[in-house]
Amino acid sequence: MKKYRLREDPARQRYEFDLDAENGVKAYIDYELDGDTITLTHTIVPPAFEGQGIGAQLVAAVLAEIRRKGLRVVPQCSFVALYIERHPIWRDMVRREHAGVESES
């Protein structure tokens, strides 16, 4: 599997992998930063690149960067939430009041 380099674009509030620089194709995770908490809102991997493990590689790289920065994470994106559920090493970073999915009554 090809390894991609993580890049942060603070102006767009996203972390990204440059999948095809020549054509400007990127995989990315959008985020919202509030103090020491980062909410991961949306993960995009272009259809032509799906099924290659790029999404998982991206989430792992983003979580490692978040840990390095000492931030807490709110996995609003279902892909990120499922990744964390399947990889317990990241669970300690999840902001506890947002750790579960709330259901509406």
N, C-alpha and C positions, 0 to 999 in steps of 0.2 A: 504494500500500500504506500502510495506517495505521502510524504510528510509535508505539511504546509506550515508556514510561519504566521503566527498570530500577530495581527496589527490592530491597534485601537484607533478609532476615529472619534475623538471626543466631541467634535462639532456635530456629528450625526448620531451620537450616543450609540455606538455600535462597536463590536469586536468583529473582525473579519479575516477570512482567508482569501487570498487572491488565487482563484482557480485557473483563470485564463487571462493573464495581464494584457495580452494583445487585444482581446475583445472586451475587457472590463468586466469579466464574469467573476462574481464573488459569492461565497457563502458567508452568512453573518448572523450574529445574535444582537438584537436591539436591547438596550437597557435604559433604566432610569436610575439615576444616582441621587440618594437623599441621605446626606451625612455619611454614616458608616455602613449604610445599607444600599445594596445594588439589587434592583429588581430586573430579572431577565425576562423580557416580555415576549420575545418573538424569535424563532430560529428559522432561517431560510437556507435551504440547499437547492440550487436550481435543478429542475427535473433531470436534465442530462447527466447530472453528477450523483443522483440518488442511488442508494444501494451499494455504495463504495466505502462506507464507514466514515465519510467526511463529517457528517453531523456529530457522531460520537467523538471524533478527534477534535472537532471545534469546541464542543461542550467541555471536554477534559482540559483543553488548553485555556479556555476562559475561566473555568473553576480554579485552575492552578494559579492564574494571574490574580484572581480575586483573593485567593488565600494569601498570596505573596503581599498583596496590598493591605491585608488585615481587615477586609470588609466582610459583612454578613450578607447572605444571599436570600432573596425571595424568588423561588422558581415559579414564576407566573406562567411561563411557557410550559405546556404539557410535555414536550420532548425533553426539556431540561429536567423537569420534575421526575419523569420516568427514568432518566439516566441516573439521577441521584438515588432514586429508590433501588436501582439495580447495582449501584456502586456505593456501598455504605461509607466508604472512606471520606466522602464529601458531606455526609449528613451533619457533621458537627458545625458546618458553616451556615446551615439554614437558620434563618431568623425564626425562633420557636413559635411566635404568635402567628406565623404564616406557614408552619410546617405541614398542616393538613388542609385539605380542600373543604371549605365550608359548604354545607348544603342549605338550600333555601327551603323553608317550610311553607 
